[in-house]
Amino acid sequence: MDNYELMANIDAQNIKDGYYRAPWTGKKGHRELNPLWAIKKSKEFLKEAKLNLERRARDGRKELPFVSGMYPEYYMNNFHF
């Protein structure tokens, strides 16, 4: 069993024991449990991903809008910036 499974099992047991409530998205009738909703959201995601990939291919890597020296190098190269 990997860490993710272990953590999910611990969370499930904690919910069962009443340490915290079950997630509201898992309740019967919630839209996230509807396969049609999931298909719609998947299509939206793929459409947006395609547009992003096309934009990145078209624009290439752009220069940073400013380089002030006040941020560490890793900050400029990761999702923060």
Secondary structure, DSSP 4 states (H G I P E B T S, - for coil): --HHHHHHHHHHHHHHTTSSPPPGGGSTT-GGG-HHHHHHHHHHHHHHHHHHHHHHHHH-SPPPS---S-S-HHHHHSTT-
